[in-house]
């Protein structure tokens, strides 16, 4: 059985596709999420963290990452 490969990290372009907002909004939102979780500037935001912060279900986010 082959596992489906999905990314662990969310990028501004992903936020743009998920929300329909601009890429600039995506960068701003990811910075807010980093501050919320106490991450440093160089650290990535994971799918789990994005889902916890936004309240969007993980399964729905993964659909946008796979497309």
N, CA, C and O atoms as a DFTB+ gen file, in Angstrom:
268 C
 N C O
     1  1       0.843      -1.176       0.000
     2  2       0.000       0.000       0.000
     3  2       0.892       1.244       0.000
     4  3       1.791       1.363       0.832
     5  1       0.646       2.165      -0.925
     6  2       1.451       3.361      -1.051
     7  2       0.808       4.521      -0.282
     8  3      -0.381       4.800      -0.438
     9  1       1.614       5.189       0.549
    10  2       1.111       6.334       1.304
    11  2       1.067       7.574       0.422
    12  3       1.959       7.794      -0.397
    13  1       0.030       8.376       0.594
    14  2      -0.051       9.630      -0.137
    15  2       0.876      10.636       0.539
    16  3       0.854      10.801       1.759
    17  1       1.674      11.292      -0.259
    18  2       2.634      12.233       0.272
    19  2       1.995      13.616       0.391
    20  3       1.471      14.148      -0.588
    21  1       2.038      14.191       1.580
    22  2       1.552      15.550       1.785
    23  2       2.624      16.349       2.498
    24  3       3.469      15.790       3.198
    25  1       2.584      17.642       2.319
    26  2       3.564      18.512       2.970
    27  2       3.186      18.752       4.416
    28  3       2.025      18.629       4.807
    29  1       4.185      19.095       5.193
    30  2       3.953      19.420       6.592
    31  2       3.783      20.916       6.805
    32  3       3.154      21.340       7.775
    33  1       4.334      21.709       5.915
    34  2       4.378      23.155       6.096
    35  2       3.363      23.866       5.209
    36  3       2.999      23.393       4.132
    37  1       2.922      25.012       5.702
    38  2       1.996      25.875       4.967
    39  2       2.770      27.110       4.518
    40  3       3.548      27.682       5.282
    41  1       2.548      27.510       3.280
    42  2       3.204      28.689       2.715
    43  2       2.148      29.731       2.360
    44  3       0.968      29.398       2.260
    45  1       2.556      30.997       2.167
    46  2       1.582      32.046       1.842
    47  2       0.708      31.730       0.622
    48  3      -0.475      32.070       0.603
    49  1       1.275      31.092      -0.375
    50  2       0.506      30.726      -1.563
    51  2      -0.597      29.718      -1.205
    52  3      -1.682      29.755      -1.784
    53  1      -0.321      28.831      -0.264
    54  2      -1.342      27.879       0.195
    55  2      -2.482      28.613       0.886
    56  3      -3.654      28.316       0.654
    57  1      -2.128      29.579       1.743
    58  2      -3.155      30.365       2.438
    59  2      -4.003      31.111       1.416
    60  3      -5.219      31.223       1.577
    61  1      -3.371      31.620       0.370
    62  2      -4.089      32.328      -0.683
    63  2      -5.102      31.408      -1.350
    64  3      -6.244      31.807      -1.580
    65  1      -4.700      30.196      -1.659
    66  2      -5.605      29.237      -2.317
    67  2      -6.744      28.821      -1.386
    68  3      -7.883      28.667      -1.827
    69  1      -6.438      28.638      -0.103
    70  2      -7.445      28.172       0.850
    71  2      -8.469      29.270       1.148
    72  3      -9.671      29.007       1.177
    73  1      -7.996      30.493       1.368
    74  2      -8.886      31.575       1.803
    75  2      -9.441      32.417       0.668
    76  3     -10.471      33.072       0.825
    77  1      -8.763      32.404      -0.478
    78  2      -9.183      33.267      -1.571
    79  2      -8.710      34.699      -1.411
    80  3      -9.098      35.573      -2.186
    81  1      -7.884      34.944      -0.421
    82  2      -7.341      36.289      -0.175
    83  2      -5.992      36.412      -0.877
    84  3      -5.551      35.486      -1.557
    85  1      -5.344      37.554      -0.708
    86  2      -4.073      37.818      -1.387
    87  2      -2.915      37.060      -0.731
    88  3      -3.024      36.569       0.392
    89  1      -1.808      36.982      -1.467
    90  2      -0.610      36.340      -0.923
    91  2      -0.052      37.171       0.236
    92  3       0.513      36.628       1.185
    93  1      -0.218      38.478       0.146
    94  2       0.221      39.356       1.242
    95  2      -0.548      39.031       2.524
    96  3       0.036      38.993       3.607
    97  1      -1.850      38.798       2.403
    98  2      -2.660      38.383       3.547
    99  2      -2.133      37.056       4.102
   100  3      -2.088      36.858       5.316
   101  1      -1.736      36.152       3.204
   102  2      -1.187      34.860       3.624
   103  2       0.068      35.026       4.461
   104  3       0.239      34.343       5.471
   105  1       0.951      35.934       4.044
   106  2       2.169      36.198       4.828
   107  2       1.824      36.772       6.198
   108  3       2.409      36.387       7.211
   109  1       0.866      37.697       6.216
   110  2       0.451      38.310       7.477
   111  2      -0.153      37.269       8.430
   112  3       0.148      37.251       9.623
   113  1      -1.005      36.411       7.878
   114  2      -1.637      35.387       8.707
   115  2      -0.604      34.410       9.254
   116  3      -0.670      34.031      10.424
   117  1       0.343      34.000       8.425
   118  2       1.380      33.079       8.905
   119  2       2.232      33.729       9.993
   120  3       2.651      33.053      10.932
   121  1       2.492      35.023       9.881
   122  2       3.230      35.720      10.934
   123  2       2.432      35.776      12.229
   124  3       3.005      35.648      13.310
   125  1       1.112      35.964      12.136
   126  2       0.261      35.940      13.323
   127  2       0.275      34.563      13.983
   128  3       0.321      34.448      15.208
   129  1       0.236      33.522      13.153
   130  2       0.254      32.152      13.684
   131  2       1.585      31.876      14.373
   132  3       1.614      31.260      15.439
   133  1       2.687      32.327      13.775
   134  2       4.006      32.158      14.393
   135  2       4.060      32.852      15.747
   136  3       4.584      32.287      16.707
   137  1       3.530      34.056      15.839
   138  2       3.512      34.792      17.106
   139  2       2.644      34.069      18.133
   140  3       3.005      33.981      19.306
   141  1       1.505      33.554      17.691
   142  2       0.584      32.853      18.578
   143  2       1.240      31.616      19.205
   144  3       1.052      31.339      20.389
   145  1       2.006      30.882      18.401
   146  2       2.650      29.664      18.882
   147  2       4.067      29.914      19.402
   148  3       4.754      28.965      19.780
   149  1       4.514      31.155      19.428
   150  2       5.829      31.488      19.965
   151  2       6.984      30.999      19.114
   152  3       8.034      30.616      19.631
   153  1       6.785      31.013      17.818
   154  2       7.830      30.541      16.902
   155  2       8.730      31.699      16.504
   156  3       8.330      32.862      16.549
   157  1       9.945      31.362      16.117
   158  2      10.875      32.364      15.628
   159  2      10.643      32.591      14.139
   160  3       9.951      31.811      13.484
   161  1      11.223      33.661      13.611
   162  2      10.985      34.066      12.228
   163  2      11.362      32.987      11.214
   164  3      10.693      32.838      10.191
   165  1      12.422      32.237      11.489
   166  2      12.909      31.247      10.524
   167  2      12.154      29.915      10.583
   168  3      12.372      29.047       9.738
   169  1      11.278      29.748      11.562
   170  2      10.566      28.485      11.716
   171  2       9.305      28.459      10.838
   172  3       8.707      29.494      10.548
   173  1       8.933      27.272      10.435
   174  2       7.783      27.069       9.560
   175  2       6.505      26.884      10.365
   176  3       6.549      26.521      11.540
   177  1       5.374      27.135       9.728
   178  2       4.052      26.862      10.293
   179  2       3.591      25.533       9.716
   180  3       3.601      25.344       8.499
   181  1       3.190      24.621      10.575
   182  2       2.743      23.306      10.114
   183  2       1.255      23.333       9.798
   184  3       0.536      24.262      10.167
   185  1       0.817      22.299       9.112
   186  2      -0.605      22.148       8.785
   187  2      -1.419      22.089      10.074
   188  3      -2.481      22.704      10.172
   189  1      -0.919      21.350      11.060
   190  2      -1.616      21.220      12.352
   191  2      -1.820      22.581      13.007
   192  3      -2.920      22.893      13.463
   193  1      -0.765      23.392      13.054
   194  2      -0.843      24.712      13.678
   195  2      -1.807      25.617      12.922
   196  3      -2.595      26.346      13.526
   197  1      -1.738      25.564      11.598
   198  2      -2.653      26.366      10.776
   199  2      -4.099      25.985      11.082
   200  3      -4.952      26.858      11.238
   201  1      -4.370      24.700      11.167
   202  2      -5.730      24.227      11.427
   203  2      -6.206      24.612      12.829
   204  3      -7.357      25.009      13.007
   205  1      -5.329      24.496      13.812
   206  2      -5.700      24.879      15.170
   207  2      -6.036      26.367      15.244
   208  3      -7.007      26.754      15.895
   209  1      -5.249      27.188      14.590
   210  2      -5.438      28.635      14.648
   211  2      -6.683      29.083      13.880
   212  3      -7.443      29.919      14.369
   213  1      -6.896      28.536      12.689
   214  2      -7.991      29.001      11.840
   215  2      -9.305      28.272      12.088
   216  3     -10.373      28.795      11.769
   217  1      -9.238      27.077      12.650
   218  2     -10.451      26.299      12.875
   219  2     -10.912      25.534      11.649
   220  3     -12.009      24.977      11.634
   221  1     -10.076      25.507      10.624
   222  2     -10.411      24.750       9.412
   223  2      -9.981      23.299       9.613
   224  3      -8.912      23.039      10.164
   225  1     -10.800      22.367       9.174
   226  2     -10.491      20.949       9.350
   227  2      -9.269      20.557       8.525
   228  3      -9.076      21.027       7.404
   229  1      -8.452      19.686       9.106
   230  2      -7.215      19.255       8.462
   231  2      -7.474      18.587       7.111
   232  3      -6.735      18.806       6.152
   233  1      -8.520      17.779       7.045
   234  2      -8.842      17.074       5.792
   235  2      -9.118      18.057       4.660
   236  3      -8.740      17.807       3.516
   237  1      -9.767      19.163       4.968
   238  2     -10.086      20.166       3.951
   239  2      -8.820      20.889       3.494
   240  3      -8.664      21.179       2.308
   241  1      -7.926      21.176       4.422
   242  2      -6.662      21.854       4.071
   243  2      -5.810      20.957       3.204
   244  3      -5.210      21.421       2.234
   245  1      -5.746      19.685       3.533
   246  2      -4.919      18.743       2.787
   247  2      -5.402      18.630       1.332
   248  3      -4.590      18.414       0.432
   249  1      -6.693      18.772       1.097
   250  2      -7.217      18.756      -0.271
   251  2      -6.606      19.876      -1.111
   252  3      -6.310      19.676      -2.289
   253  1      -6.417      21.051      -0.513
   254  2      -5.825      22.166      -1.236
   255  2      -4.328      21.963      -1.448
   256  3      -3.782      22.436      -2.445
   257  1      -3.656      21.270      -0.533
   258  2      -2.224      21.022      -0.674
   259  2      -1.947      19.963      -1.731
   260  3      -0.917      20.010      -2.403
   261  1      -2.852      19.016      -1.881
   262  2      -2.662      17.924      -2.827
   263  2      -2.949      18.352      -4.264
   264  3      -2.408      17.778      -5.209
   265  1      -3.795      19.351      -4.421
   266  2      -4.207      19.790      -5.766
   267  2      -3.122      20.549      -6.491
   268  3      -3.323      20.979      -7.627
